[in-house]
Amino acid sequence: MGVLDGKVILITGAASGIGRATALAAAAAGASVLATDIDEAGGRETAERAGGRFMPQDVTNEARWREVAEAAGPLHGLVNNAGIAIVRPLLETSLEDWRKQQAVNVEGVFLGVKHILPVIRDSGGGSIVNLSSVAGLRGNSVGLSCYSATKGAVCLFTKSAALESARRGWNVRVNSVHPGIIDTPIWDRMAESGPSPFNDPTASTDPVQRASGRVPGGRPGGPENIADGIVFLLSDNASYMTGSELVIDHGMTAGS
Ligand SMILES: NC(=O)c1ccc[n+]([C@@H]2O[C@H](COP(=O)([O-])OP(=O)(O)OC[C@H]3O[C@@H](n4cnc5c(N)ncnc54)[C@H](O)[C@@H]3O)[C@@H](O)[C@H]2O)c1
């Protein structure tokens, strides 16, 4: 018996990294997975491997959220995982970059909660997991100011949505997950996004290895480490958790 037996879970950004690992872990725990992403080839591959369904979806598009909510059928979980990292020094960040990152990382999460929470409530209740970051818990070094702002917003939006849901008796828990340095394609994408501390052509190591210098023990995590925490929050084993931050960072934020 799996901890997600009988549950239907929608996962955004499921074509890659943490989203794909979560889809596979949720399916292994007994869930029926609905994977969505703007990357159709990757999303379809995830759905196939998880034995689930795929729908193309840009999380910034509200009309598409309505269509996904309509087509999904009963749902018991949502993982608002889709995210981007535009890593630039503050004074070199354009308003367009700021808005693009806010649109995916913050508005995408808001729209997901707004349109899917009622579906979960009307399906008997369940769990929403929003991907924040250790960058959403405290200030961050050069290049991460604007990304950090998006993840801080996700953290407090999550808590407020959790309170509203609990006080209204909707039976939908809402929690945030805060990964540390996790080895996924996001690091290559951020290195490609422009001048930043992560695309130093003179460095002898790749971006994720350099960032791992800040992790006690010096090693990055894998996407499956985050997926395990997400599956726990989606399951009834976490039935008394709402409005919480699940930090999975190998001690990165534990102290100096
Ligand atoms: N990898 C890390 O070290 C790390 C650390 C902390 C938090 N996170 C967060 O975890 C989440 C997953 O990141 P990842 O590392 O797996 O990254 P990733 O780049 O491997 O995957 C992100 C996925 O989101 C999709 N996506 C991007 N924009 C989208 C949009 N507008 N609509 C729908 N899908 C979209 C991409 O196509 C991709 O499949 C993100 O929210 C990220 O900020 C990652």
The ligand as an ORCA input file, in Angstrom:
! r2SCAN-3c Opt
* xyz 0 1
  N      17.313     23.173     -8.041
  C      17.479     23.904     -6.953
  O      18.605     24.020     -6.423
  C      16.294     24.609     -6.323
  C      16.487     25.184     -5.062
  C      15.430     25.836     -4.456
  C      14.197     25.915     -5.092
  N      14.045     25.364     -6.326
  C      12.707     25.489     -6.953
  O      12.214     24.214     -7.306
  C      11.337     24.326     -8.449
  C      11.760     23.329     -9.511
  O      13.075     23.676     -9.933
  P      14.072     22.657    -10.661
  O      15.369     22.823    -10.011
  O      13.473     21.314    -10.789
  O      14.164     23.397    -12.080
  P      14.067     22.876    -13.600
  O      14.517     24.019    -14.432
  O      14.747     21.564    -13.730
  O      12.493     22.635    -13.776
  C      11.579     23.689    -13.825
  C      10.435     23.293    -14.756
  O       9.497     24.393    -14.766
  C       9.074     24.553    -16.122
  N       8.574     25.915    -16.337
  C       9.301     27.066    -16.403
  N       8.484     28.096    -16.662
  C       7.219     27.596    -16.738
  C       5.938     28.169    -16.986
  N       5.787     29.484    -17.226
  N       4.859     27.347    -16.965
  C       4.985     26.022    -16.739
  N       6.177     25.421    -16.539
  C       7.270     26.207    -16.535
  C      10.287     24.240    -16.961
  O       9.934     23.919    -18.306
  C      10.888     23.068    -16.198
  O      10.387     21.824    -16.662
  C      11.408     25.800     -8.882
  O      10.306     26.498     -8.360
  C      12.713     26.281     -8.249
  O      12.730     27.673     -8.036
  C      15.057     24.711     -6.956
*
